[in-house]
Amino acid sequence: MILMYHHICPAEEVPLAGDACSIEGWDYNLWSEDFEFQLESLRRRGFRFVTLDEYVCHAVDADRGPGNWVTVTFDDGWRDNHTHALPVLARLGIPATFFVVSGQMAGVAAERRMTPAMLRELVEAGMEIGAHTRTHPNLTALPEELLDDEIGGCKADLEELLGQPIRFLAYPGGRFNEAVERCVQRHGYKAACSVIPAGINDASARYHLSRDVFTPHMDTWRDRFLLSYGGRWFWRTASSIRRKV
């Protein structure tokens, strides 16, 4: 299972509705206490936290399926990830991958995003940086040359900044198609993440890996379903039937 997060931020620091744009995704915010609760709850349930690279090597490269392995990912590169999520991850000894937009995000204030120094601190703390395109566009609406700029350009930007390979990408808004997947492969990414829940992360899903989002206390019927093997199987089966219908 791959967990997807955006913001980890206390209520008093969340901007008012008129002070943020929709691309910032404040609907996907957790308080630090809830974030820590989720990680500890999963650990108590017997899940094993690993890096995204370990997860892909085990579940995708070896085609074994993820089993009880779980990895943590964050989208966009928000400053609160460094301020509030990193201390929790460090305290619990849990690695994470942060998918970062390398260029400008329309309407987003610079002070809400991580600085290059913060990204380097994440790397020094044992975290991984992944790509999330240059400007967070709808990739499915772009011609091939702009796909190359967004997907390949982000990789080049981050590799130059951090001095290390960028191996993974997450699709902005989860939007992708065959042309987007081909572009990701062409630029040498090892795997890419979608926002499809409860999928089977095997070799066939390398460039659209499933990720899951849970409510703060993981106590809804949907949460309970997706935290169990049988529930995930039922969810996938029902989703497949709905698509066919």
N, C-alpha and C positions, 0 to 999 in steps of 0.2 A: 504494500500500500504506500502511495506517495501522498503526503499531506500538502495542501496548498494554503498559504497564508498571504495576507497583504499587509495590514497594519497591526502593530502591537502597541497600543497607546491608551493611557488613562483618560477617563471621560473629560477631565478638565483641559486636556490638550487637544481634543478633537475640535476641528474648526466648525464654526456655524455653517449652516447650509449655504448661505449666500457668499461665504468666504472660500468655497472650494468648488472645483469643477467635477463633472461626473467621472472623468478619467481617473480621478484619485481613488475611487472605490472605497469610500469610508463605510459603506454597508458591510464590508469585510474587515471589521476591526474587532480585536479582542483586547481585553485588559491583560496586563502581565500575569495577574493571578490566575485568570482563566487559561491562558496559554500554558502556564506551568502545570495547572491541573490536568489539562489534556495530555501533556507529555507523560506525566507521572501515572495517569490512569492507564494509558496504553502500555506503559512498562509493566504495571501490575497485572495487566491482562496477558502478559507473556510476549508482547511484541519486542522485537530486537531492533534498535535504532542503528542505522548504518549510513554511510555516505551515499550520495546518488550514484557515484561510480561503482561502489560495491554492489548496490542494488541492481544496476544495469548488468554488471558482470555476472551476477548470480541468477537473476530472473530472466534476463534477455539473452545475453551471450550464451549462457549455458542452457537456456530454454527450460528452466526448471519451474518457472512460476515463482512469485514472490514469497509464498509461504507466510511465515509470521514476521518477515522483514518489513521495516517501515523507514521511510526517509522524509525529511522535512524540507520544504521549499517555500520561498517567498518571491512574490512578483513585484516588479517595478523599480525597487531600489529606494524605498522610503527611509528617511532619516530615523524614524522611530524604530526601525528594525535594528539599527546600531545602538540606539539609546536604551531601548526597553527589551528587545528580543535577545540580543547577544548576551547580556548578563544572565538570563535564564538558561540559555543553551550552554554557556560556559559552566554555570553552577551544576547543571545536570550531566555535563559531559556528553552532550548530544551534538553531532555535526549537522550542518544545514547547507543548502545551496540557495544563493540569492541571485535571481534573474534580474539583470539591471538594464535599463534603457540607457544607451550611451550618449544620446544627443538630447535635444530639447523636447520637452513634452508641452504641447500647446496649452496655455492657460495655467500651468503649474509653476508655483513660486519655487525658486532655487533653494530656499531655506528648508523646504519640505523633503528634499532629496539628499541622499548621501553624497558626501564629497569624495574626491579621489583618495584623500588620506583615510577616510572611514572605510572605504573599500579595501585599502591595503591592511587596515587593522583587522578586518574580517578574515582576510587570508592568513595573517599572522596568528590569528586565534584558531586556525584549523578549518575555517569555513571555505566553501567553494563559491566562486562567482560564475554565473552563467549569463547568456545573452537573452535579451528581451526586445531586440531590434533597436534601431537608432531613434525612432520617434513615436513608437507605440501605435502604428497604423492598423487598419484592417488589411491584413496581408492578402486576403482573397480578392481584394479589389484592385491590386497593383499589377502592372505589366511586368514582364520578366526582368527588365533592366532595373526597375525600382525594387523588386524583390531582392536582387543581388546586392543593391546598396543597403537595404535595411538589414538583411540577414548576414551577408558577408561583411558589410561595413561595420556592423556592431561587433562582430567577432574580432575584426582587425583593431578597432578602437580599444577594446578591453584588453586585448593581448599586448598592445603597445603600452597601455597604462600600467598593467600589472606585471608584465614580463613573464607570463606563463600561458599555456594553452587554454583556450575556452572550448570546452568539450560538449556543453549542453545548451539547449535553447528552450524557452517556453513561448508559445504563441500568444501574442497580445489578445486578450479577450477570448482566448481559446479558439480563434478562427483560423482554419487551415483548409487546404484542399490538396489535390495531387500535385499541382504545380508548386505549391509552397513546400510540400514534403520533398520534392525533387531538388528544389533549391537548397534546402537544409542539408541534404545529402551531398550535393555538389560542393558545398563549402566545408565539408569535412567534420560536421558535428557527429558525435557518437550517438546521440539520441535527442529526442525532443518531447516536451510535455504539452498535453492538452488540458482541458478542464472537464473531460468526460469522467463521470464518477463510476466507481465499482467495476472498471474494466479488467480484463485479464492482461497483465503486463508481461507478455511473453515475446518471443522474437518477432512475431507478426505485428506487434504494436510499438516497435522501436521508435518510430517517428510520430507517434501520437499516444504517448504513455498516459494512462489514466491517473487522475488525481482526485483526492477527496477533501471535502470541507465539512466540518462538523459544527453544530451549535455550541455555545460556550461551555455548557455542562454535559454535553454528549448524552442527553437524556430523552430525546424525542424518539418516536418509533422508527423514524428514518435512521437516526444515529445507531440505534440498537441493531437494525437490519444490517447496516454497512459495517458494523464491527464484528459480525459473525460470518463464518464461511458460508453457511446455508443461506443467510440473508443476502449476501452478495451474489450468490448464484441465482437466487430468485429475482433479484433486482435486474441482473443482466438478461435473464430469460424474459421477464416482463417487458423490458425496454426493447428487446429484439422483436417481440410480437407486435408492440406498438408501432415500430418502424415499418414492419411488413404490412400492417393494416393500413 
